[in-house]
């Protein structure tokens, strides 16, 4: 089983994350940010990743620190759980609808951090969650996981549906990328390393 446990404590946040890439989509998530809990539950379930996540922070100030730090922890957990990356498919893509919204996500577990984020939200919040924090979450994820991630919202006009389509596509693309393939010897790279 490819598992990782990441703990992070700063003057602004305290996070504990356990992740199993070879799970069945079981989760226990409590971040004190209800919308983020919902999105991460979708990510866990649709990616078939088992996750236990406890997070708290200075949310009275803003959600930014906690959202970003959870992205940091998730990126580190994926990187740690993958180890040498031997035998993994490396690439994954998914295009997922959520009602009127359609979002495509492509991933390369390349060892290089890059985020391309072609997704816009209407200016209003989703409940009390500012959707611009989704980009900050993903940036922290790719930087700490050393992952290339492209997010392309094809269309949609409801912020919640846009975000939900994105998190589900993110989960499915990552699920494909981390999958093993018995034909791959070592890592899938002509350089011999990722």
URLINSUL-V12688 format. One record per pair of residues at least 4 apart in sequence whose ideal C-beta (glycine too) atoms are under 7 Angstrom apart, sorted by the first residue. I is the first residue (numbers start at 0). J is the second residue. D is the distance in Angstrom with one decimal. If there is no record, write none. Layout:
i | j | d
I | J | D
I | J | D
This chain:
i | j | d
0 | 19 | 5.9
0 | 21 | 5.1
1 | 20 | 4.3
1 | 21 | 5.6
1 | 80 | 4.4
1 | 81 | 6.5
2 | 18 | 6.7
2 | 19 | 4.7
2 | 80 | 5.8
3 | 18 | 5.3
3 | 76 | 4.2
3 | 79 | 3.8
3 | 80 | 4.1
4 | 17 | 4.9
5 | 16 | 4.7
5 | 72 | 4.6
5 | 75 | 4.9
5 | 76 | 4.8
6 | 15 | 5.2
7 | 12 | 6.8
7 | 14 | 4.6
7 | 68 | 5.9
7 | 71 | 6.6
7 | 72 | 5.4
8 | 13 | 4.8
9 | 68 | 6.9
11 | 56 | 5.5
11 | 57 | 5.0
11 | 64 | 4.2
12 | 54 | 6.8
12 | 56 | 3.6
12 | 64 | 5.5
12 | 65 | 5.2
12 | 68 | 4.4
13 | 55 | 5.5
13 | 56 | 6.9
14 | 54 | 4.4
14 | 68 | 5.7
14 | 69 | 6.0
14 | 72 | 5.1
15 | 53 | 4.7
16 | 52 | 5.0
16 | 72 | 4.6
16 | 73 | 6.7
16 | 76 | 5.5
17 | 50 | 7.0
17 | 51 | 4.3
18 | 48 | 6.1
18 | 50 | 5.4
18 | 76 | 4.2
18 | 80 | 6.1
19 | 48 | 6.6
19 | 49 | 4.0
20 | 48 | 6.0
20 | 80 | 4.9
20 | 177 | 5.1
22 | 47 | 5.9
22 | 48 | 5.3
22 | 49 | 3.0
23 | 47 | 5.9
23 | 49 | 6.7
24 | 43 | 5.8
24 | 44 | 4.2
24 | 47 | 4.7
24 | 48 | 6.9
25 | 49 | 4.7
26 | 40 | 5.4
26 | 43 | 3.8
26 | 44 | 6.7
26 | 49 | 6.9
26 | 50 | 4.6
27 | 51 | 4.9
28 | 36 | 5.0
28 | 39 | 5.1
28 | 40 | 5.6
28 | 50 | 6.4
28 | 52 | 4.6
29 | 36 | 6.7
29 | 53 | 5.6
30 | 35 | 5.2
30 | 36 | 5.5
30 | 52 | 6.6
30 | 54 | 4.0
30 | 65 | 6.5
30 | 69 | 6.4
31 | 54 | 6.9
31 | 55 | 5.6
31 | 58 | 5.7
32 | 36 | 6.4
32 | 58 | 6.7
32 | 62 | 5.6
32 | 65 | 6.6
32 | 66 | 7.0
32 | 128 | 6.5
33 | 37 | 6.5
33 | 126 | 6.7
34 | 38 | 6.5
34 | 125 | 5.4
34 | 126 | 5.3
34 | 128 | 3.8
35 | 39 | 6.1
35 | 66 | 6.3
35 | 128 | 6.7
36 | 40 | 6.2
37 | 41 | 6.7
38 | 42 | 6.4
38 | 162 | 6.2
38 | 166 | 4.5
39 | 43 | 6.3
39 | 50 | 7.0
39 | 52 | 6.5
40 | 44 | 6.2
41 | 45 | 5.7
41 | 163 | 6.3
41 | 166 | 4.9
41 | 167 | 5.6
41 | 170 | 6.8
42 | 46 | 5.7
42 | 166 | 5.1
42 | 169 | 6.4
42 | 170 | 4.5
43 | 48 | 5.1
43 | 50 | 4.4
45 | 167 | 4.7
45 | 170 | 4.1
45 | 171 | 5.9
46 | 170 | 3.3
46 | 171 | 6.6
46 | 173 | 5.6
46 | 174 | 4.5
47 | 174 | 5.8
54 | 65 | 5.9
54 | 69 | 5.5
56 | 64 | 5.3
56 | 65 | 3.6
56 | 68 | 6.9
57 | 64 | 5.9
58 | 62 | 5.7
58 | 65 | 6.0
62 | 66 | 5.3
62 | 128 | 6.6
62 | 129 | 6.8
62 | 132 | 6.0
63 | 67 | 6.0
63 | 132 | 6.2
63 | 135 | 6.5
64 | 68 | 6.1
65 | 69 | 6.3
66 | 70 | 6.7
66 | 132 | 4.6
66 | 135 | 6.1
66 | 136 | 5.1
67 | 71 | 6.6
67 | 135 | 5.1
67 | 136 | 6.6
67 | 139 | 4.8
68 | 72 | 6.5
69 | 73 | 6.3
69 | 136 | 6.8
70 | 74 | 6.3
70 | 136 | 4.0
70 | 137 | 6.6
70 | 139 | 3.1
70 | 140 | 4.4
71 | 75 | 6.4
71 | 139 | 4.6
71 | 143 | 4.8
72 | 76 | 6.1
73 | 77 | 6.5
73 | 140 | 5.3
74 | 78 | 6.4
74 | 139 | 6.4
74 | 140 | 4.2
74 | 141 | 6.6
74 | 142 | 6.6
74 | 143 | 3.2
74 | 144 | 3.3
74 | 146 | 6.9
75 | 79 | 6.0
75 | 143 | 4.9
75 | 144 | 6.9
76 | 80 | 6.0
77 | 81 | 6.3
77 | 144 | 4.8
78 | 143 | 7.0
78 | 144 | 4.8
78 | 145 | 6.1
81 | 87 | 6.6
81 | 108 | 6.7
81 | 177 | 6.5
84 | 108 | 6.2
84 | 186 | 5.3
84 | 193 | 4.9
85 | 185 | 5.6
85 | 186 | 5.7
86 | 179 | 4.8
86 | 180 | 6.6
86 | 183 | 5.0
87 | 108 | 6.5
87 | 176 | 6.9
87 | 177 | 5.8
87 | 178 | 6.8
87 | 179 | 6.1
88 | 175 | 6.2
88 | 176 | 5.8
88 | 178 | 4.9
88 | 180 | 5.4
89 | 107 | 6.5
89 | 108 | 5.1
89 | 176 | 6.0
89 | 187 | 4.5
90 | 106 | 6.8
90 | 107 | 5.5
90 | 176 | 5.8
91 | 106 | 4.8
91 | 172 | 4.1
91 | 173 | 6.1
91 | 174 | 6.8
91 | 175 | 3.2
91 | 176 | 3.3
92 | 103 | 6.9
92 | 104 | 6.9
92 | 105 | 4.3
92 | 172 | 5.4
93 | 104 | 5.8
93 | 168 | 4.5
93 | 171 | 3.6
93 | 172 | 4.4
94 | 101 | 6.6
94 | 103 | 4.2
94 | 168 | 6.4
95 | 102 | 6.0
95 | 164 | 5.2
95 | 167 | 4.5
95 | 168 | 4.0
95 | 171 | 6.4
96 | 100 | 6.8
96 | 101 | 5.0
96 | 164 | 6.4
97 | 160 | 4.5
97 | 163 | 4.5
97 | 164 | 3.9
97 | 167 | 6.9
98 | 160 | 5.0
99 | 155 | 5.8
99 | 156 | 6.1
99 | 157 | 6.5
99 | 160 | 6.3
100 | 154 | 6.8
100 | 155 | 2.8
100 | 157 | 6.5
100 | 160 | 4.1
100 | 161 | 4.8
100 | 164 | 4.5
101 | 153 | 4.4
101 | 154 | 5.7
101 | 155 | 6.6
101 | 164 | 6.3
102 | 150 | 7.0
102 | 151 | 6.9
102 | 152 | 5.0
102 | 153 | 6.6
102 | 161 | 6.8
102 | 164 | 3.9
102 | 165 | 4.6
102 | 168 | 4.9
103 | 151 | 4.7
103 | 153 | 6.3
103 | 168 | 6.2
104 | 149 | 6.9
104 | 150 | 5.4
104 | 165 | 6.8
104 | 168 | 4.0
104 | 169 | 4.9
104 | 172 | 4.5
105 | 149 | 4.5
105 | 172 | 6.2
106 | 146 | 6.3
106 | 147 | 6.9
106 | 148 | 5.6
106 | 172 | 4.7
106 | 173 | 5.7
106 | 176 | 4.7
107 | 147 | 4.1
108 | 146 | 5.8
108 | 176 | 5.2
108 | 193 | 6.6
109 | 147 | 5.1
109 | 193 | 6.1
110 | 145 | 4.9
110 | 193 | 4.5
111 | 145 | 6.4
111 | 147 | 5.9
112 | 141 | 4.9
112 | 142 | 4.8
112 | 145 | 5.5
112 | 146 | 6.7
113 | 141 | 6.6
113 | 147 | 4.3
114 | 137 | 5.7
114 | 138 | 5.3
114 | 141 | 4.8
114 | 148 | 5.4
115 | 149 | 4.4
115 | 150 | 6.9
116 | 134 | 5.1
116 | 137 | 6.6
116 | 150 | 5.1
117 | 150 | 6.5
117 | 151 | 4.7
117 | 152 | 6.5
118 | 150 | 5.4
118 | 152 | 4.1
118 | 161 | 6.9
118 | 165 | 6.5
120 | 130 | 4.0
120 | 131 | 6.8
120 | 158 | 5.1
120 | 161 | 6.4
121 | 158 | 5.4
123 | 158 | 6.8
124 | 128 | 5.9
124 | 129 | 5.5
125 | 130 | 5.7
125 | 158 | 5.0
125 | 159 | 5.3
125 | 162 | 6.6
128 | 132 | 7.0
130 | 158 | 5.4
130 | 162 | 6.1
132 | 136 | 6.1
133 | 137 | 6.5
133 | 162 | 6.2
134 | 138 | 6.2
135 | 139 | 6.5
136 | 140 | 6.4
137 | 141 | 6.3
137 | 148 | 6.2
137 | 150 | 6.8
138 | 142 | 6.2
139 | 143 | 6.2
140 | 144 | 5.7
141 | 146 | 4.8
141 | 148 | 5.0
150 | 165 | 6.1
152 | 161 | 5.9
152 | 165 | 6.9
155 | 160 | 5.6
155 | 161 | 4.4
155 | 164 | 6.6
157 | 161 | 6.6
158 | 162 | 6.4
159 | 163 | 6.1
160 | 164 | 6.2
161 | 165 | 6.5
162 | 166 | 6.3
163 | 167 | 6.3
164 | 168 | 6.1
165 | 169 | 6.1
166 | 170 | 6.4
167 | 171 | 6.4
168 | 172 | 6.1
169 | 173 | 6.3
170 | 174 | 6.2
171 | 175 | 6.7
172 | 176 | 6.4
173 | 177 | 6.1
174 | 178 | 6.8
183 | 187 | 5.3
185 | 191 | 6.6
186 | 191 | 6.9
186 | 192 | 6.3
186 | 193 | 4.9
188 | 192 | 6.3
188 | 193 | 5.5
